[in-house]
Amino acid sequence: MGRNPGDLLQGTLGLLILKALAGEDRHGYGIARWIEEVTGEVLQIEEGSLYPALRRLEDRAFIESRWALSENNRRARFYAITPAGLQHLRADASTWMRFAGAVIRVLQTEPAVV
Amino acid sequence: MREQPRWRRLLRFWGPDIEADIDDEIRFHLEMRERDFLARGLPPPAAREAAVEVFGEPEKVRRWLRQHDVRQLRRHRRSETVSDLILDVRYAIRRLWQSPAFTMAVVVMLALGIGATTAIFSVLDAALIRPLPYAAPERLVAIEDFQGQEANPVSFPEFLDWRSQTEVFSGVGAHFQTTLTLTGAGEPEALRGARMSADLPRILGVVPRAGRLFVAGEDARSATRVVMLGEALWRRRFGANPRLVGQSITLEDQPYTVIGIFPAGRRATLPHALANGEVVDFWVPLRLDEKVAPRRLHFLTVIGSLRPGLSLAQARGRMATFARRLQETGVTRHGIRLTGLASVVIGDSRPLFVSLAGAVGMLLLIACTNVANLLLARAAVRRREIAIRLALGATRGRIVRQLLVESVLLAVLGGSAGVFLALASLAGLRTLGTLGRSALPRLGEAAVDGRVLGFALVLSVLTGLLFGLVPALRASRGDLSAVLKVGERGAAGGPASDRLRAGLIVAEVALSFALLVGAGLLIRSLGRLLAVDKGFDAEGVVSFLVDLPQIRYAEAPRQAAFFRDLRERLVNLPGVQSAALVSSLPLDGGANGGVGIEGRTYPPDAQPAATKKMASPGYFDVLRIRVLAGRAFTDADVAGAPQVVVVNQAFAKSYFPGESPLGKRVDFSWDTKGLQQIVGVVADVREQELNQPAEPTIYIPLAQRSDSGMYAVVRTAGEPMRMVPSLRRAVFAVEPQQAITEVRPLQEVVSNRLAARRLAMSLFGAFSAIALVLAAMGLYAVISYSVVQRRQDIGIRMALGARTADVARSVLVKGLVLIAAGAMAGALASLWLGRFLAGMVFGVGTVDPATYAGVGLLLVATSVVASTVPALRAARLDPARVLRTQ
């Protein structure tokens, strides 16, 4: 790894997945695509690591999965967020926002570095 | 997104295919990504490579997912089984709650069966399974003096001989029971205790509660007097004073230094006390030498601890060699016997335990049979419900499991109730078993503890499976259409089920028959024993032991004078008809030894022997022992007068067949000198056991050969125990501070001898009574069920002109046929089972026709009682109504 700035955020992959599923149910590839699109391809995750992360979220009952047909009529495993997942997403997101805000404030102090 | 087609889901009916799912998921991802790259204009091979690169390492991810998914699936399946079981249990509880009468009946039956079995198990566990409560109990052996066929107490020199065998034993200890009077602190009190060699407590592994154990040398004749007190006495008499150790107390007028307190626990309980539950208040060292305890005095109990690594067989071999060497060198002619201490403690109670275990097992089987029968009836009623569930797709295994869960639940309920029953019956057993002498060895150790609870739990579950399996299998084997077609009427389960239920009843009756025969034999044996001519009359006689202090009453004349005075005072008490003194009570044994007869010589192995007892004048009179020839003792038979003896009839018959023994002279070494003339012959008295004929016995006048301990026997006009205070005063009048012990009606000595038999009889009686009630309940259930089931046939028969009496009779006959078949099977079983009671019956054969006939009659009566109600119900059927409900 270590190819792009997205690596910094590997630890927050779970958060991104939950956010991806908050709007609608998606399959693994769909989640990867959504993250790319929303971040303007700044956050490029290593796609293989998506699946263990999905399993861990499923184990914690934040998401559930089922088999269905994809937009091009292929059999695919779809993931959906559960109420518990939604709650977790909210809590984590607000923590993250506060943390990110704090970091931004630190970086904006004089002397400016950005 | 649409649902996938149904057939794909059907393929996964048997659970997810993990491998294929993972492959599908990853392949889908890679192909989608490849398509994207193609759309962006990459050439096909590059698009594929790019897709893989963006993904990372597909193989690694696949492996991780596979591991994860397999683990999750397993976890899931486990929790599914558990939650299914919880569902089954909930369902079973609901079903049982809905039929409280059925549930209660079954729980009560099982509680009786499991409770009785658990109680008996706790007793067996204490006696036979649990090791003795000592350190290294498996190495402890009883060492006995062995002559001919008989094991005897041990003499002091023998004990010393054996103790020298240090390559066989790591320790050898000896003790005997004794009584000492405690004075100085409050009322004088006769304490029961033991004299022992200094190392015995260490051999048993006793840890003192306070102070120390005896040390080597403290048991020597010249050693200063020390004593260890029991914790119970220390608390009762000395208020658990911690400073008592080191102080001096007065026993038999002698100062004894208290060196330690032995704990109340079982480890400090001497083997004989373990067996009979006797209380031991003190330990004192033997303080013997060969001069005061010569080889001919046999009075010690000896316990050895085998050297580690030495087996009992090896030890026996070495001691046999040792005994031969002693015989060759002329030291002694006696042999040596080694027995595991645990089996000595159990003694001859093993047959009792085996038969109790068998009886209670049979009772449990009867309870199971009965419950199985009830379950069969219930299953028949539920066939519709089960058939419908089968039709709705439940598997047979699922239904069997559900029914088994129900029966195991019933069994566990019954078992829990049974444990309370066991606790109660164990308490009852203790009271019953410890009246006087303990009837069951180590009963005091029996307790409902973790082991016994575990046993009850396992027993309950097994019981539940045992009585539940057949009904469950039967109920689930539904021919659906048949059941649903015939509806409620056909719910009976058909002739096969009838046969099975009839078979169960027959088995139950057979088992009850066997139990009743056992109880009957024991009751008859006890009756025969009570009717035995004991040779004496214990009614209205009170007895007590007077043990004179050895120091003040060292010489025979002083002892004789004391007892003469005592007898005089006792005889003159108001309310006393007669009184006498004797060295040992009837049925309490006596000293046995060889006897020489003037003018005769016998080969060494045919030497005449007799039980010897010292008796005061009036003894035969008090116990109403008939004088058959010659005379009884008089006040003239004193020390200076000609030496005389009285013999019993067995002695006369054995050694003077066809001639009168009167005037003949005998000679025996028992602190007597010279020849003694036989002046009388008295009737035989059972001296050992009620079921053993009298042995040859010699009575010696108390005044000519006294001892420090004598039993007084006093025949009173009224209730014997009412006299005790005035008896005590009479003793005090002769010797202040003289305690008396073992105060009891003589009748109690007789009943103690019967305690084990009474206990066995009561238990068999209780078991067979329960069995009879259960059998009656089972029979009632089966008969009334068959009446309900055949009410249409009966209705038709009555409509066609059958009289009510015919109907009732046919029902009664049905019950009688079942009982007769069961009784036959039971009689056959009893013929074989009788052998286990062979050691416990007396005066009747184990195949006693009267008992068999009595039990048969009892069962017939039971069957009539049990079938009467259903028979009447059948007879009262209104044919019109029955046929209308058709």
Interface residues (C-beta under 8 A of the other chain):
Chain A: D25 H27 G28 Y29 A32 R33 Q44 E46 E47 G48 S49 Y51 P52 R55 D59 W67 A68 L69 S70 E71 R74 R75 A76 R77 F78
Chain B: M1 R2 E3 Q4 R8 D21 D24 E25 I26 F28 H29 E31 M32 R33 D36 V54 F55 G56 E57 P58 K60 V61 W64 L65 H68 D69 Q72
